[in-house]
């Protein structure tokens, strides 16, 4: 089981890994440059989460990182190049967090239904900083054509990679692939909607009841398929 889950995790992450991380830097200067790039992208995620998409600028990231404008533009000459790096970053790191969490939950399973475990792991993954950034990009891409041209292809690639791997992660659904995809789509849409409605709902109890209802609905779908 451990070898199988490791293979699934590594295959998914390899498919989603940003191009500049595909091969570890061989030289010291390259490693230094890669470290600086990661530092800038991490600061950009912070800017996005705290100030929304309008706050994601090269100037703001340079200030937050404590680097010169020249150093900033050496790595990211334009804002959209920085945005593209942020999109790749949050896709990769959010999926890495989800897979680690889900497979750990499966290994420690004590009779809990697998589908509910998956729903719970997904819900935890949308509480992360990376998903907050993803949500900001999702909303902003609706009205910003330049962002949409970068974000939507990346989002579709993420969906395609995960869809192609789900049947490996959930072999018990092999004969009911359409329902598995429906369960995944429902959970993703439900959790995003819950986050957007959170300030309106106001009550943690209301959110928790809805979350449990969604997870139970997906488990029932599995049990009655």
Secondary structure, 3 states (H helix, E strand, C coil): CHHHHHHHHHHHHHHHCCHHHCCCCCCHHHHHHHHHHHHHHHHHHHHHHHHCHHHCCHHHHHHHHCCCHHHHHHHCCCHHHHHHHHHHHHHHHHHHHHHHHHHHHHHCCCCCCHHHHHHHHHHHHCCCHHHHHHHHHHHHCCCCHHHHHHHHHHHHHHHHHHHHHHHHHCHHHHHHHHHHHHHHHHHHHHHHHHHHHHHHHCCHHHHHHHHHHHHHHHHHHHHCC
